[in-house]
């Protein structure tokens, strides 16, 4: 696989506060990389630098063959990204309207994305009429509707109950196997990281450094049985040990 994202000696300070130092790793095309670490260690800041939201930093990064129209970002504060004056349907298709998709192509794409993630109660309803978890799924569907080549996800399932989380993880893998986007996921959930990612990067407390990079070659799809398997528990233990070291919990 060719590299999709390359980070070299990335450093960031806010005022006199060192956030992280010497963050260097590579994400291959079609790979899912999860970043885990203690609260406040700069995980979201990494995504905000890569997406251009934060412009001042040291070091460098490359997103190879970047196409802005093939990029999506699911923010941790997903509610702020939803358009409250548009109904659910119009929220989801908003990226396609911006790209001037034909009406028949939009309808076809909506049928497909709804078939994969179709647990929104009503497309005619408005986001404020739904629960926080349903709004988060709405943001997920909108992020995926244009088949992004690069996808950033910051705590994308944090508002979901466990049953819904398991279903969404399953359906996200279905989407991933169909389109193979390059994905970076920020998560506090080690189970989520091990179930979804090809590679898991563990960061330390601030000022953050990379504690471990753990490969996960288990085949997809990784279902509930995978969560009960020996390979899952082995990888989870490695991640937890690295997290324990990085968070000074030893």
Backbone as CSV, one residue per row, in Angstrom:
resi,resn,N_x,N_y,N_z,CA_x,CA_y,CA_z,C_x,C_y,C_z
1,UNK,0.837,-1.199,0.000,0.000,0.000,0.000,0.874,1.251,0.000
2,UNK,0.442,2.260,-0.743,1.152,3.522,-0.800,0.808,4.380,0.422
3,UNK,1.723,5.263,0.828,1.395,6.154,1.949,0.308,7.154,1.568
4,UNK,-0.614,7.392,2.481,-1.652,8.407,2.285,-1.366,9.640,3.122
5,UNK,-0.889,9.436,4.362,-0.583,10.544,5.271,0.759,10.253,5.930
6,UNK,1.639,11.248,5.911,2.948,11.117,6.534,3.167,12.284,7.489
7,UNK,3.502,11.993,8.732,3.826,13.016,9.728,5.267,12.847,10.170
8,UNK,6.004,13.963,10.199,7.425,13.926,10.532,7.710,14.965,11.613
9,UNK,8.099,14.503,12.785,8.518,15.369,13.897,7.512,16.466,14.188
10,UNK,6.242,16.118,14.242,5.204,17.113,14.485,5.245,17.555,15.948
11,UNK,5.258,18.887,16.147,5.305,19.458,17.487,4.256,20.569,17.589
12,UNK,3.687,20.733,18.795,2.702,21.792,18.985,2.770,22.327,20.401
13,UNK,2.736,23.672,20.496,2.649,24.367,21.777,1.484,25.342,21.721
14,UNK,0.792,25.488,22.846,-0.188,26.557,23.018,0.376,27.492,24.079
15,UNK,0.717,28.721,23.660,1.407,29.659,24.549,2.687,28.996,25.039
16,UNK,2.828,28.797,26.331,4.049,28.161,26.869,3.821,26.707,27.250
17,UNK,2.726,26.152,26.757,2.332,24.795,27.138,2.670,23.826,26.002
18,UNK,3.602,22.907,26.236,3.944,21.889,25.237,2.850,20.832,25.201
19,UNK,2.237,20.656,24.023,1.162,19.665,23.875,1.748,18.313,23.482
20,UNK,2.488,18.280,22.384,3.164,17.036,22.011,4.445,17.353,21.266
21,UNK,5.307,16.350,21.191,6.633,16.536,20.626,7.007,15.292,19.823
22,UNK,7.543,15.528,18.628,8.101,14.450,17.807,7.082,13.353,17.509
23,UNK,5.917,13.753,16.997,4.922,12.778,16.555,5.210,12.451,15.091
24,UNK,5.612,11.218,14.848,5.979,10.788,13.492,5.367,9.423,13.216
25,UNK,4.493,9.369,12.249,3.973,8.072,11.807,3.372,8.209,10.420
26,UNK,3.077,7.070,9.819,2.561,7.023,8.457,1.267,6.226,8.429
27,UNK,0.339,6.710,7.636,-0.923,6.006,7.414,-0.960,5.584,5.951
28,UNK,-1.120,4.301,5.704,-1.171,3.790,4.340,-2.558,4.011,3.724
29,UNK,-2.609,4.026,2.406,-3.895,4.119,1.717,-4.795,2.958,2.127
30,UNK,-6.045,3.285,2.478,-7.000,2.257,2.845,-6.802,1.668,4.215
31,UNK,-5.997,2.318,5.041,-5.716,1.818,6.391,-6.551,2.585,7.411
32,UNK,-6.940,1.904,8.489,-7.580,2.553,9.627,-6.566,2.612,10.762
33,UNK,-6.261,3.828,11.205,-5.337,4.027,12.314,-6.107,4.662,13.462
34,UNK,-6.009,4.084,14.639,-6.636,4.639,15.842,-5.563,5.265,16.715
35,UNK,-5.882,6.430,17.281,-4.992,7.106,18.220,-5.680,7.134,19.574
36,UNK,-5.019,6.566,20.579,-5.560,6.563,21.938,-4.527,7.184,22.874
37,UNK,-5.016,7.687,23.984,-4.131,8.303,24.960,-4.930,9.026,26.017
38,UNK,-4.280,9.467,27.088,-4.981,10.148,28.178,-5.665,11.426,27.700
39,UNK,-6.652,11.866,28.440,-7.366,13.089,28.121,-6.407,14.285,28.112
40,UNK,-6.534,15.129,27.082,-5.715,16.328,27.002,-4.337,16.129,26.404
41,UNK,-4.076,14.956,25.830,-2.728,14.689,25.319,-2.524,15.178,23.892
42,UNK,-3.544,15.767,23.276,-3.362,16.365,21.949,-3.865,15.534,20.795
43,UNK,-4.696,14.529,21.066,-5.190,13.672,19.984,-5.990,14.486,18.956
44,UNK,-6.950,15.267,19.436,-7.764,16.084,18.523,-6.917,17.142,17.835
45,UNK,-5.908,17.649,18.539,-5.025,18.666,17.954,-4.306,18.122,16.730
46,UNK,-3.926,16.864,16.763,-3.275,16.252,15.594,-4.207,16.320,14.388
47,UNK,-5.467,15.934,14.570,-6.417,15.992,13.451,-6.632,17.424,12.985
48,UNK,-6.678,18.367,13.916,-6.910,19.756,13.535,-5.722,20.350,12.789
49,UNK,-4.521,19.873,13.069,-3.359,20.286,12.281,-3.433,19.675,10.883
50,UNK,-3.718,18.381,10.814,-3.772,17.710,9.514,-4.868,18.279,8.618
51,UNK,-5.975,18.729,9.217,-7.092,19.249,8.429,-6.935,20.726,8.096
52,UNK,-5.916,21.396,8.651,-5.695,22.806,8.350,-6.390,23.756,9.303
53,UNK,-7.112,23.242,10.296,-7.788,24.113,11.259,-6.763,24.839,12.133
54,UNK,-5.740,24.126,12.565,-4.624,24.731,13.296,-3.466,24.908,12.327
55,UNK,-3.004,26.153,12.208,-1.997,26.459,11.197,-0.590,26.608,11.765
56,UNK,-0.479,26.874,13.070,0.829,27.094,13.663,1.291,25.827,14.377
57,UNK,2.402,25.273,13.914,2.974,24.055,14.485,4.390,23.933,13.957
58,UNK,5.142,23.029,14.513,6.474,22.721,14.008,6.478,21.301,13.461
59,UNK,7.476,21.016,12.629,7.501,19.734,11.927,6.731,19.852,10.626
60,UNK,6.426,18.710,10.043,5.693,18.757,8.775,4.848,17.506,8.605
61,UNK,3.895,17.635,7.701,3.093,16.475,7.326,2.766,16.578,5.845
62,UNK,2.455,15.431,5.261,2.049,15.356,3.859,0.796,14.495,3.772
63,UNK,-0.241,15.021,3.137,-1.381,14.184,2.753,-1.273,14.000,1.247
64,UNK,-0.896,12.829,0.845,-0.554,12.565,-0.549,-1.806,12.587,-1.434
65,UNK,-1.709,13.294,-2.568,-2.797,13.371,-3.547,-4.112,13.829,-2.903
66,UNK,-4.005,14.837,-2.037,-5.173,15.299,-1.292,-6.186,15.973,-2.209
67,UNK,-7.460,15.582,-2.065,-8.571,16.191,-2.791,-9.583,16.649,-1.746
68,UNK,-9.762,17.972,-1.615,-10.646,18.511,-0.580,-12.062,17.961,-0.695
69,UNK,-12.506,17.687,-1.912,-13.861,17.173,-2.115,-13.991,15.706,-1.721
70,UNK,-12.861,15.056,-1.459,-12.869,13.662,-1.033,-12.337,13.515,0.392
71,UNK,-12.654,14.510,1.207,-12.212,14.535,2.597,-13.408,14.805,3.506
72,UNK,-13.497,14.066,4.613,-14.549,14.298,5.604,-13.965,14.248,7.010
73,UNK,-14.588,15.020,7.896,-14.129,15.123,9.290,-15.371,15.066,10.178
74,UNK,-15.442,14.045,11.035,-16.503,13.961,12.043,-15.928,14.537,13.336
75,UNK,-16.430,15.699,13.737,-15.898,16.390,14.897,-16.431,15.787,16.192
76,UNK,-15.634,15.919,17.242,-16.078,15.472,18.557,-17.331,16.243,18.991
77,UNK,-17.369,17.545,18.709,-18.566,18.342,18.987,-19.484,18.318,17.759
78,UNK,-19.971,17.136,17.450,-20.720,16.893,16.214,-21.978,17.746,16.117
79,UNK,-22.576,18.109,17.245,-23.806,18.914,17.205,-23.575,20.254,16.512
80,UNK,-22.374,20.832,16.706,-22.085,22.135,16.105,-21.937,22.045,14.591
81,UNK,-21.737,20.841,14.064,-21.568,20.690,12.618,-22.886,20.412,11.891
82,UNK,-23.942,20.120,12.662,-25.250,19.836,12.063,-25.979,21.150,11.774
83,UNK,-26.661,21.224,10.652,-27.384,22.435,10.258,-28.809,22.352,10.790
84,UNK,-29.145,23.112,11.846,-30.444,22.929,12.509,-31.641,23.370,11.680
85,UNK,-31.425,24.207,10.678,-32.539,24.670,9.847,-32.853,23.719,8.699
86,UNK,-32.051,22.667,8.554,-32.307,21.674,7.511,-32.788,20.377,8.157
87,UNK,-33.681,19.664,7.476,-34.125,18.378,8.013,-33.015,17.336,7.852
88,UNK,-33.256,16.155,8.364,-32.214,15.126,8.376,-31.741,14.774,6.967
89,UNK,-32.675,14.635,6.054,-32.326,14.285,4.677,-31.410,15.347,4.074
90,UNK,-31.803,16.615,4.219,-31.009,17.690,3.627,-29.670,17.871,4.322
91,UNK,-29.599,17.529,5.619,-28.306,17.552,6.296,-27.359,16.529,5.684
92,UNK,-27.849,15.326,5.446,-26.992,14.260,4.936,-26.517,14.562,3.519
93,UNK,-27.403,15.043,2.670,-27.025,15.249,1.262,-26.331,16.582,1.025
94,UNK,-26.142,17.389,2.073,-25.556,18.716,1.906,-24.230,18.683,1.137
95,UNK,-23.282,17.760,1.449,-22.037,17.727,0.664,-22.268,17.433,-0.814
96,UNK,-23.268,16.610,-1.116,-23.545,16.277,-2.519,-24.149,17.467,-3.259
97,UNK,-24.969,18.231,-2.562,-25.540,19.441,-3.171,-24.437,20.453,-3.463
98,UNK,-23.493,20.590,-2.538,-22.378,21.516,-2.753,-21.556,21.113,-3.973
99,UNK,-21.454,19.792,-4.198,-20.679,19.302,-5.332,-21.513,19.165,-6.601
100,UNK,-22.769,19.627,-6.507,-23.686,19.671,-7.656,-23.934,18.291,-8.265
101,UNK,-24.141,17.301,-7.392,-24.538,15.987,-7.877,-25.911,16.079,-8.528
102,UNK,-26.148,15.218,-9.503,-27.464,15.142,-10.124,-28.470,14.522,-9.157
103,UNK,-29.722,14.921,-9.298,-30.759,14.488,-8.359,-30.857,12.969,-8.293
104,UNK,-30.815,12.300,-9.437,-30.955,10.845,-9.444,-29.766,10.168,-8.771
105,UNK,-28.575,10.774,-8.879,-27.399,10.217,-8.213,-27.483,10.412,-6.697
106,UNK,-28.028,11.546,-6.281,-28.220,11.796,-4.852,-29.199,10.791,-4.265
107,UNK,-30.290,10.546,-4.961,-31.290,9.584,-4.486,-30.676,8.198,-4.359
108,UNK,-29.892,7.807,-5.354,-29.256,6.490,-5.325,-28.269,6.382,-4.164
109,UNK,-27.482,7.429,-3.958,-26.502,7.404,-2.880,-27.192,7.380,-1.511
110,UNK,-28.284,8.125,-1.374,-29.018,8.130,-0.112,-29.618,6.756,0.186
111,UNK,-30.095,6.084,-0.821,-30.619,4.735,-0.619,-29.521,3.809,-0.118
112,UNK,-28.329,3.966,-0.662,-27.214,3.114,-0.262,-26.770,3.406,1.169
113,UNK,-26.575,4.686,1.507,-26.084,5.031,2.835,-27.133,4.719,3.891
114,UNK,-28.403,4.848,3.531,-29.483,4.538,4.464,-29.596,3.025,4.675
115,UNK,-29.262,2.262,3.639,-29.282,0.797,3.759,-28.211,0.330,4.735
116,UNK,-27.074,1.036,4.777,-25.986,0.645,5.662,-26.216,1.140,7.090
117,UNK,-26.666,2.393,7.235,-26.761,3.017,8.557,-28.188,3.430,8.908
118,UNK,-29.185,2.822,8.300,-30.550,3.318,8.373,-31.245,3.169,9.700
119,UNK,-30.814,3.908,10.716,-31.527,3.880,11.989,-31.951,5.289,12.405
120,UNK,-31.965,6.219,11.441,-32.534,7.544,11.688,-34.056,7.409,11.626
121,UNK,-34.800,7.845,12.644,-36.253,7.607,12.696,-37.006,8.171,11.501
122,UNK,-36.652,9.399,11.085,-37.372,10.025,9.977,-36.450,10.999,9.266
123,UNK,-36.361,10.881,7.952,-35.548,11.802,7.178,-36.211,13.173,7.063
124,UNK,-37.508,13.237,7.317,-38.217,14.516,7.233,-38.137,15.302,8.539
125,UNK,-37.730,14.638,9.626,-37.610,15.308,10.915,-36.360,16.192,10.930
126,UNK,-36.247,17.012,11.973,-35.099,17.892,12.125,-34.190,17.361,13.227
127,UNK,-32.898,17.704,13.174,-31.958,17.155,14.154,-32.365,17.398,15.605
128,UNK,-32.941,18.561,15.897,-33.302,18.869,17.282,-34.425,17.977,17.809
129,UNK,-35.072,17.240,16.929,-36.123,16.317,17.345,-35.577,14.935,17.703
130,UNK,-34.275,14.764,17.598,-33.663,13.460,17.827,-32.764,13.485,19.053
131,UNK,-32.401,12.296,19.524,-31.470,12.169,20.642,-30.063,12.530,20.190
132,UNK,-29.166,12.717,21.177,-27.778,13.004,20.850,-27.124,11.896,20.056
133,UNK,-27.444,10.638,20.394,-26.880,9.517,19.650,-27.333,9.495,18.202
134,UNK,-28.622,9.775,17.970,-29.135,9.813,16.607,-28.509,10.961,15.824
135,UNK,-28.257,12.088,16.488,-27.582,13.199,15.822,-26.154,12.816,15.432
136,UNK,-25.508,12.033,16.279,-24.143,11.604,15.963,-24.136,10.665,14.751
137,UNK,-25.127,9.796,14.667,-25.240,8.926,13.490,-25.517,9.758,12.248
138,UNK,-26.326,10.805,12.385,-26.595,11.715,11.277,-25.296,12.336,10.763
139,UNK,-24.457,12.802,11.695,-23.171,13.380,11.311,-22.284,12.347,10.619
140,UNK,-22.325,11.100,11.087,-21.560,10.021,10.461,-22.030,9.774,9.034
141,UNK,-23.346,9.681,8.836,-23.883,9.434,7.504,-23.514,10.557,6.544
142,UNK,-23.583,11.798,7.024,-23.220,12.924,6.159,-21.734,12.871,5.787
143,UNK,-20.886,12.470,6.738,-19.453,12.402,6.466,-19.102,11.335,5.440
144,UNK,-19.930,10.288,5.351,-19.626,9.164,4.468,-20.348,9.227,3.128
145,UNK,-21.326,10.109,2.994,-22.200,10.074,1.826,-21.452,10.380,0.523
146,UNK,-20.356,11.137,0.617,-19.606,11.479,-0.600,-18.405,10.559,-0.832
147,UNK,-18.395,9.410,-0.155,-17.316,8.418,-0.312,-15.926,9.044,-0.154
148,UNK,-15.617,9.600,1.024,-14.320,10.267,1.190,-13.148,9.304,1.056
149,UNK,-12.081,9.794,0.482,-10.845,9.023,0.423,-10.070,9.153,1.736
150,UNK,-10.181,10.313,2.375,-9.567,10.565,3.672,-10.688,10.878,4.660
151,UNK,-10.710,10.175,5.799,-11.762,10.359,6.792,-11.138,10.506,8.175
152,UNK,-11.428,11.639,8.836,-11.023,11.856,10.221,-12.251,11.704,11.104
153,UNK,-12.107,10.941,12.198,-13.222,10.666,13.103,-12.751,10.908,14.539
154,UNK,-13.343,11.901,15.201,-12.952,12.246,16.565,-14.048,11.805,17.526
155,UNK,-13.809,10.718,18.245,-14.793,10.126,19.154,-16.154,9.974,18.456
156,UNK,-16.199,9.258,17.317,-17.396,9.269,16.478,-18.599,8.527,17.032
157,UNK,-18.403,7.668,18.060,-19.511,6.879,18.599,-19.740,7.166,20.087
158,UNK,-19.231,8.290,20.560,-19.214,8.573,22.005,-20.597,8.749,22.608
159,UNK,-21.597,9.159,21.805,-22.940,9.428,22.344,-23.874,8.227,22.233
160,UNK,-23.361,7.093,21.764,-24.216,5.937,21.494,-24.216,4.966,22.672
161,UNK,-25.365,4.340,22.928,-25.403,3.258,23.906,-24.649,2.053,23.338
162,UNK,-24.362,1.084,24.193,-23.469,0.000,23.777,-24.069,-0.848,22.652
163,UNK,-25.359,-1.132,22.725,-25.991,-1.922,21.664,-25.871,-1.226,20.319
164,UNK,-26.179,0.074,20.296,-26.093,0.833,19.043,-24.653,0.937,18.575
165,UNK,-23.730,1.103,19.521,-22.314,1.172,19.163,-21.859,-0.085,18.437
166,UNK,-22.247,-1.246,18.942,-21.865,-2.501,18.293,-22.418,-2.575,16.874
167,UNK,-23.661,-2.149,16.693,-24.265,-2.165,15.356,-23.575,-1.179,14.414
168,UNK,-23.267,0.012,14.930,-22.626,1.015,14.081,-21.208,0.589,13.706
169,UNK,-20.488,0.000,14.657,-19.149,-0.509,14.315,-19.240,-1.572,13.224
170,UNK,-20.226,-2.460,13.338,-20.419,-3.500,12.323,-20.723,-2.868,10.971
171,UNK,-21.619,-1.882,10.959,-22.015,-1.256,9.704,-20.899,-0.396,9.122
172,UNK,-20.120,0.227,10.009,-18.984,0.999,9.515,-17.978,0.096,8.825
173,UNK,-17.747,-1.088,9.357,-16.845,-2.043,8.694,-17.388,-2.456,7.331
174,UNK,-18.697,-2.605,7.235,-19.322,-2.916,5.952,-19.025,-1.819,4.936
175,UNK,-19.180,-0.573,5.384,-18.863,0.571,4.519,-17.380,0.570,4.163
176,UNK,-16.524,0.349,5.158,-15.079,0.376,4.943,-14.643,-0.677,3.923
177,UNK,-15.164,-1.871,4.029,-14.784,-2.937,3.104,-15.260,-2.642,1.684
178,UNK,-16.320,-1.874,1.567,-16.824,-1.519,0.241,-15.984,-0.432,-0.416
179,UNK,-15.553,0.572,0.352,-14.910,1.753,-0.235,-13.447,1.937,0.149
180,UNK,-12.987,1.321,1.229,-11.593,1.375,1.680,-11.047,2.812,1.789
181,UNK,-11.715,3.688,2.531,-11.122,5.001,2.792,-9.915,4.882,3.714
182,UNK,-9.086,5.899,3.724,-8.004,6.018,4.694,-8.566,6.755,5.901
183,UNK,-8.449,6.150,7.087,-9.172,6.644,8.259,-8.223,6.839,9.440
184,UNK,-8.373,7.980,10.130,-7.765,8.167,11.443,-8.900,8.356,12.442
185,UNK,-8.921,7.514,13.475,-9.936,7.576,14.521,-9.282,7.992,15.836
186,UNK,-9.825,9.024,16.457,-9.453,9.381,17.824,-10.472,8.725,18.751
187,UNK,-9.999,7.997,19.758,-10.936,7.337,20.651,-10.326,7.146,22.037
188,UNK,-11.187,7.186,23.063,-10.793,6.797,24.406,-11.099,5.313,24.661
189,UNK,-11.776,4.689,23.712,-12.290,3.340,23.906,-11.320,2.330,23.283
190,UNK,-10.594,1.600,24.127,-9.601,0.658,23.623,-10.268,-0.480,22.853
191,UNK,-11.427,-0.941,23.316,-12.149,-1.985,22.584,-12.467,-1.524,21.169
192,UNK,-12.931,-0.291,21.040,-13.261,0.271,19.733,-12.034,0.321,18.830
193,UNK,-10.914,0.766,19.389,-9.682,0.854,18.608,-9.250,-0.511,18.086
194,UNK,-9.307,-1.521,18.948,-8.867,-2.861,18.541,-9.836,-3.480,17.538
195,UNK,-11.127,-3.215,17.679,-12.085,-3.796,16.744,-11.983,-3.175,15.350
196,UNK,-11.663,-1.888,15.275,-11.741,-1.194,13.990,-10.398,-0.975,13.297
197,UNK,-9.319,-0.821,14.043,-8.085,-0.306,13.441,-7.130,-1.387,12.969
198,UNK,-6.376,-1.050,11.906,-5.244,-1.866,11.466,-4.002,-1.583,12.299
199,UNK,-3.954,-0.348,12.823,-2.792,0.087,13.597,-3.279,1.001,14.714
200,UNK,-2.727,0.829,15.912,-3.140,1.607,17.074,-1.917,2.329,17.619
201,UNK,-2.026,3.654,17.721,-0.947,4.493,18.229,-1.340,4.962,19.623
202,UNK,-0.477,4.696,20.596,-0.746,5.060,21.982,0.150,6.234,22.358
203,UNK,-0.483,7.319,22.851,0.237,8.508,23.272,0.293,8.586,24.790
204,UNK,1.283,9.327,25.284,1.451,9.525,26.718,0.700,10.763,27.176
205,UNK,0.761,11.040,28.454,0.282,12.305,28.992,1.061,13.469,28.382
206,UNK,0.479,14.639,28.462,1.110,15.863,27.980,2.339,16.213,28.826
207,UNK,3.436,16.668,28.205,3.661,16.769,26.761,3.789,15.383,26.127
208,UNK,2.954,15.125,25.147,2.752,13.774,24.637,3.901,13.309,23.764
209,UNK,4.129,12.018,23.868,5.052,11.337,22.968,4.431,9.995,22.624
210,UNK,4.944,9.381,21.594,4.412,8.093,21.161,4.989,6.988,22.042
211,UNK,4.086,6.280,22.730,4.508,5.189,23.607,4.662,3.891,22.829
212,UNK,3.702,3.624,21.919,3.723,2.350,21.199,2.912,2.465,19.916
213,UNK,3.310,1.717,18.914,2.548,1.554,17.676,2.281,0.061,17.525
214,UNK,1.007,-0.312,17.609,0.623,-1.723,17.687,-0.127,-2.115,16.426
215,UNK,0.368,-3.114,15.732,-0.273,-3.602,14.512,-1.410,-4.567,14.853
216,UNK,-2.448,-4.523,14.028,-3.599,-5.423,14.207,-3.954,-6.000,12.834
217,UNK,-3.531,-7.212,12.584,-3.733,-7.846,11.273,-4.945,-8.768,11.232
218,UNK,-5.774,-8.749,12.273,-6.979,-9.590,12.271,-7.855,-9.228,11.071
219,UNK,-8.405,-10.219,10.381,-9.202,-9.938,9.179,-10.543,-9.284,9.527
220,UNK,-11.010,-8.468,8.589,-12.359,-7.900,8.679,-13.334,-8.839,7.982
221,UNK,-14.615,-8.791,8.358,-15.194,-7.991,9.448,-14.907,-8.608,10.807
222,UNK,-14.774,-7.722,11.797,-14.519,-8.139,13.173,-15.816,-7.980,13.960
223,UNK,-16.487,-9.078,14.194,-17.826,-9.050,14.781,-17.757,-9.245,16.298
224,UNK,-18.891,-9.525,16.906,-18.937,-9.720,18.352,-18.083,-10.922,18.767
225,UNK,-18.053,-11.960,17.933,-17.219,-13.116,18.255,-15.743,-12.727,18.330
226,UNK,-15.341,-11.788,17.469,-13.957,-11.300,17.531,-13.669,-10.672,18.885
227,UNK,-14.667,-9.958,19.451,-14.476,-9.307,20.748,-14.287,-10.323,21.877
228,UNK,-14.655,-11.562,21.635,-14.489,-12.615,22.635,-13.280,-13.512,22.351
229,UNK,-12.531,-13.185,21.299,-11.469,-14.078,20.842,-10.151,-13.837,21.571
230,UNK,-9.260,-14.807,21.468,-7.941,-14.703,22.093,-7.109,-13.606,21.445
231,UNK,-7.197,-13.464,20.112,-6.401,-12.447,19.422,-6.835,-11.047,19.842
232,UNK,-8.164,-10.840,20.013,-8.647,-9.543,20.481,-8.075,-9.227,21.853
233,UNK,-8.169,-10.188,22.767,-7.696,-9.950,24.130,-6.184,-9.744,24.183
234,UNK,-5.463,-10.405,23.303,-4.014,-10.236,23.259,-3.648,-8.816,22.823
235,UNK,-4.300,-8.334,21.742,-4.008,-6.979,21.254,-4.482,-5.935,22.257
236,UNK,-5.668,-6.144,22.835,-6.183,-5.204,23.830,-5.240,-5.092,25.022
237,UNK,-4.679,-6.215,25.438,-3.746,-6.201,26.565,-2.497,-5.385,26.231
238,UNK,-2.019,-5.497,24.991,-0.842,-4.720,24.578,-1.148,-3.227,24.587
239,UNK,-2.329,-2.868,24.087,-2.723,-1.453,24.067,-2.885,-0.937,25.490
240,UNK,-3.533,-1.737,26.335,-3.768,-1.318,27.717,-2.456,-1.159,28.479
241,UNK,-1.515,-2.032,28.225,-0.207,-1.922,28.874,0.499,-0.637,28.452
242,UNK,0.437,-0.318,27.152,1.048,0.922,26.667,0.336,2.139,27.237
243,UNK,-0.998,2.080,27.295,-1.773,3.185,27.861,-1.418,3.386,29.331
244,UNK,-1.306,2.273,30.051,-0.949,2.328,31.470,0.393,3.033,31.660
245,UNK,1.336,2.716,30.807,2.666,3.348,30.873,2.565,4.833,30.537
246,UNK,1.819,5.156,29.470,1.727,6.550,29.037,0.973,7.440,30.005
247,UNK,0.004,6.851,30.707,-0.790,7.624,31.663,-0.215,7.583,33.071
248,UNK,0.934,6.966,33.218,1.595,6.844,34.539,0.684,6.152,35.555
249,UNK,0.041,5.066,35.112,-0.837,4.313,35.996,-0.142,3.099,36.603
250,UNK,1.132,2.939,36.292,1.868,1.762,36.774,2.064,1.817,38.290
